[in-house]
Every structure is written in structure tokens, then in C-alpha cells.
Amino acid sequence: MKKILFLVADGMGDWPLADLGDKTPLQAAKTPHMDRLAAAGTLGTCQTVPQGMLPGSDVANMALLGYAPQTFHTGRGPIEAAAQGLDLQADDLIWRLNLVTQSAPDKHDRTMLDYSAGHISTAIGRQIVNHLQKKLGDDTFTFYPGIQYRHLLVQKGGAHASEAKLVINPPHDITDQPIARDMATYAQSSRLTDLISKAGELMKPWAKECAANAIWPWGQGSPLFLPAFQKTFGLHGAVISAVDLVKGLGRAAQMDVLDIPGATGFLDTNYQGKVDAALAYLDHGNFVYLHVEAPDECGHMGDAQKKIQAIEDFDARILGPLLDVYGTKDAVWVVTCDHFTPIARRTHTTDPVPFLVYSRENNPNHNETAFSEAGAARTNLRLKSGPDLMAQIINRAKA
């Protein structure tokens, strides 16, 4: 079976922008390596987010890995808990916990200014969360530190509690918007309301060191279970990512999860470390799912130039070095994104994502010379789900 290099630029998909001459950031970026594969490969679009589900990276990456979110998805928090290998009970409720920046967090009428607290450093984020655990952790709530602004809150026995049914907006969906509606939802639980209020007070000593001034629990669910990847697809596979979300999907599927020192989930991530880990793994494994978070983060920031940089870095520092080694070998290449994160919207959308698939025996299904959202859409190859894309890739690897 051929080796499979599955490369995901999170949130890369976008809409045309007037400031870019009606091009998307992907079209505006210099991507010679993606364009080379696209010109010789198969192009199409894939509906990674099922109808009726929120367009999050949790849902979309689960789909791209070949698992139907309608069947397996329980929430964002449980996926990230799987990444940390937490010892959980079936009736636990796991929340994703963001450190955020709100306007006037001691007042009722306030706004979500930043879902990431200015991309708080991991060191300071962990200090804050460890302090919250020391002061607020009890038999019901346990705080677990993660990376940058991304942390976890476990509510013991909460799967059957009223909090399990609360619908809280992801903070990246409400940047610069009022949060009164979500605060009213939190208020249905006196335990959560008290926890959030006390946490805000306990975070004040860090005001001069970072922008974090509040916690935001969301994406709650019961522990995640996925069928083993190798048994399901016949592939010895690994995931490479800076974020616990993708690591958690890999661990839940009993894949190898490769930790990369210096992987940050932003523009300063360790690109070379990811490439080196992928190449070393492919010496014995046959599937690598390499995920880069930076385009998504720049989309949430609403910064088109930074998003272009993130896409160019993905092409030059991930795809380019891998092609230098595997470009002449019998391998299957996949390049895609999990969802759109349009600059104009600053959050995720359900647009079908562009993808390219290439192997040496490939017969192009188009006349496109570059990889773009519009070019992929023009081919009329439209897959209904991520599992459909995985099935095509595996068939190509067996050919």
C-alpha cells in the first residue's frame, strides 16, 4: 500500500475580498507546491460539516479522519480531554475552557473582545489554570491546563446534570459581540455562574502580564469513543498537530500522536519539527495526518495578510520539504482544510472545502493550474462527507 500524506491547513478556505482584488487569501498567496500538485492531480470539494452540526474543527477534522460526526461526536471538550489522556468516568461532563478577554468583566453588559486572550502564552495560561484549580477545584469541578488559551474543565457526574444541555456559543464565534445571551444561559446553573464569577476575581493578579480576564466554558460532552483507526481503515497512522483537538481525535482512534516541541498552533509554530516527525514516521507507518492551525487563527483575527502568510508558510515549510523527499516516491498526497474561516466573518462556516488528491498514476479531472476554492468547485467533484474523501484516498493508496 502507498504511503498517504494527508495535509490540513486549518481554516484555509475563505471568500473573495475586495482588498485582495476579489481574490481569496488562498488565491492571493504564493503556493507553488500546492499548485504543482493541483495541476497534475484530482480536485474537488468535500462537505466536512454535516447538515445541522456546528462548523467547528472538532466536527470537521473528525469527518476528514473518516469518522461520521453524526455518529461519534459528543462535544469539543471530550476530544481535547482524550488528547490529555484524562482518567474519566462515563458520566463525567467535559468542558473546553477558554481564557478570554471581555470588556468590563465585572459588569452585566459586556462584549467578547478576544477568544484567545491575545494568544496568551502557554506558560502564563497554565499558571492561571493551576491557580484556579488550587482555589476553585473541588469534588464537582476540576481544572486541567492545556496550551495557550485552550484548557479543560471536568464536571464530575455532570453528564446527567442540567448543565449538559446548556448551549453556549464558542467564543471565537462572538468576537466583538455582546455576550448577554450566553451569560443568561450560564445563569441557569448557579454552580457555573459562581465558578465564572470567582475565576474572574482570581485572575486579576495577572492583569499586567496578559489580557486574560475571564473564563469561558463551552463545547461540553461525555467522554469520546472512536473505533480503532488501524482496524477500521487498515492503516498504521499518526497525527501531528499543535492543538489538543486533533491530538485527541488521534488518541481516541488509537493512532500514534507525535508531540512536536515548539508547536504553538500559530505563525511561530515549529514547521520543520512537524516535517521531520512526518518523515521519520513514514519510515515504518503508512499514514500521516499533519495539521497546521495558523490559517484558522488568522481568520479569526480578521487579518488577511497574516492569513496569506500562514498559507504561504504551509506551502513552503510543510508541503515543499515533504515533496523534496516524497515527490519521487509512490505516495498519495492530500491537501485540504477542515472548514472555511472567512476573514469577513471571523468565524467558521459550512462551505464545502476544496481538496486535492495526487498520486503518480493520477489523471487530472480538470484544466486548473492552481489550487483554489473556485478551481476546486469548477470540477464538479463534490463529495458529501469527510468519510467519502477518506474512502477515495484509501482506494487510491491500494491501487
C-alpha positions, 0 to 999 in steps of 0.5 A: 500500500502507498504511503498517504500524506494527508495535509490540513491547513486549518481554516484555509478556505475563505471568500473573495475580498475586495482588498485582495482584488476579489481574490481569496487569501488562498488565491492571493498567496504564493503556493507553488507546491500546492499548485504543482500538485493541483495541476497534475492531480484530482480536485474537488470539494468535500462537505466536512460539516454535516447538515445541522452540526456546528462548523467547528474543527472538532466536527470537521477534522473528525469527518476528514479522519473518516469518522461520521460526526453524526455518529461519534461526536459528543462535544469539543471538550471530550476530544481535547480531554482524550488528547490529555489522556484524562482518567474519566468516568462515563458520566463525567461532563467535559468542558473546553475552557477558554481564557478570554478577554471581555470588556468590563468583566465585572459588569452585566453588559459586556462584549467578547473582545478576544477568544484567545486572550491575545494568544496568551502564552502557554506558560502564563495560561497554565499558571492561571489554570493551576491557580484556579484549580488550587482555589476553585477545584473541588469534588464537582469541578476540576481544572486541567491546563492545556496550551495557550488559551485552550484548557479543560474543565471536568464536571464530575457526574455532570453528564446527567446534570442540567448543565449538559444541555446548556448551549453556549456559543464558542467564543471565537464565534462572538468576537466583538459581540455582546455576550448577554445571551450566553451569560443568561444561559450560564445563569441557569446553573448557579454552580457555573455562574459562581465558578465564572464569577470567582475565576474572574476575581482570581485572575486579576493578579495577572492583569499586567502580564496578559489580557486574560480576564475571564473564563469561558466554558463551552463545547461540553460532552461525555467522554469520546469513543472512536473505533480503532483507526488501524482496524477500521481503515487498515492503516498504521497512522499518526497525527501531528498537530499543535492543538489538543483537538486533533491530538485527541481525535488521534488518541481516541482512534488509537493512532500514534500522536507525535508531540512536536516541541515548539508547536504553538498552533500559530505563525511561530509554530515549529514547521520543520519539527512537524516535517521531520516527525512526518518523515521519520514516521513514514519510515515504518507507518503508512499514514500521516495526518499533519495539521497546521492551525495558523490559517484558522487563527488568522481568520479569526483575527480578521487579518488577511495578510497574516492569513496569506502568510500562514498559507504561504508558510504551509506551502513552503515549510510543510508541503515543499520539504515533504515533496523534496523527499516524497515527490519521487516516491509512490505516495498519495498526497492530500491537501485540504482544510477542515472548514472555511474561516472567512476573514469577513466573518471571523468565524467558521462556516459550512462551505464545502472545502476544496481538496486535492488528491495526487498520486503518480498514476493520477489523471487530472479531472480538470484544466486548473493550474492552481489550487483554489476554492473556485478551481476546486468547485469548477470540477464538479467533484463534490463529495458529501462527507469527510468519510467519502474523501477518506474512502477515495484516498484509501482506494487510491493508496491500494491501487 
